[in-house]
Amino acid sequence: MADWSKDSRACTTLWTALYSMKQLSTNFDDSENLKMSDLTFYNTLGSAELRKQQSTIIADQLDNVFRIGSGATSETDIDRTVAMNNMIEVLINEEKSVKDLAATVDDAYNFGGERK
């Protein structure tokens, strides 16, 4: 996925989940370039271990929203562990953006009706 788009279920579902979880308060269009460090869970004063724990919790919540709430399935050769680890890798990196996280989500999950 190259674009942050309202036509992408990965983007819209991620934004909706993060907004509902109170991780961001910006509208869809303004959320694309938010950094992970802009999300409410990200504690710049916390240790790397604490950020990893918090990122794991967020990734778990997102995975549940995608699979249970939105009916997404895993992409070929991707299981929950791989999807979670890929999201955590983005979430712990303060310089990664919401758009980067959406690309990771898009690579891991197939949201019904997607065209590849």
N, C-alpha and C positions, 0 to 999 in steps of 0.2 A: 504494500500500500504506500503510495507516494503522497497522497493528498489528504488533508483534514477536510472531510466533506460530510454534509448532512445526508448524502446518498450512501454513506458507508455505515452499515449496521454496527461494525466494530467501533467506529468513532462515536456514533450516537448512543450506543448502549454503554460504552465506557463513560462518556460525559454524564449521562443520566445517573449512572451508579455513583460516580464521584460527587456529583451535585447532591444526590440523596443522602450520601454518607457524610455530607458537610465537609468534604475534603477541598472543595472549591466553591466559590460563590459567583463566579463570572458566567456570562452567557456563553453559549456554544462557540460562537465566532471568536470571542476573546480568550478562550481557554486553550487554544492550539499551542501557543508558545509558552504557557506557564511551565515553569521548571518544577521538578519534584520537590525542591526546597520551598516552593510556594504553597504546596499542599499542607493542610493543617497537621497531618500526622508527622511531618518531617521536623525533627527537633535538631536544629543546628548545634545546640549545646550538648546533645546526647552523644554517647559513645557510638562507635561503629557497630558494636554488638546490639545496643538498644535500637538503632536504626534498622538493623537486620530483623530484629524481632517485630518491630512495628511494620516493616515492609511485608513480612510474612503474614501478619494478620490482615493487612489490606489486600494482599494477593489472594488469600483464602476467601475473603469476603467477595472480591471481584469474581473469582472462579465460581462461587456459588450463584452469584447474580447471573453470570453468563450461562451456566449449565442448567440451573434449576429455574431461575426466573425468566430467562429468555429462550431456553431450549436449545442453546448452542451445543454443538458436538465438537469433539476434537478433530483437528486436521489429521491427515494421514501421518503416521509415525510420531504423533504427539500424544503423550498421555498427561494426566493431571500433574504429575511430578515435573515433567519438562515444562509445561505451561507455567506452573507456579514459579519454578526456578528462573525462567526467562523474565517473568514479570518482576520478581524480586531484584534481579540484576539491574533492571531499569529503575525501580523504585528507590533503591539505595543510592543511586547516582544523582546527586543534587543538580547536576547540569543537564540531565536528560529532561525532555519536555513531555507534556501530555500527548503530543503528536507521536513522539517516540514510543510511548507506552501503547498508544492505539495501534501502531504498526506491529508491535509485539503481540498484542491481543489478536489482531487480524491474522497473523502468521500461525497462531495456536488454535484458534476456534473458527468453526464454520457456523455462521449465523444463517438460519433458514432463508432461502431465496437469494443468497449471494451469487453473483456471477464472478467467476475467476478467469 
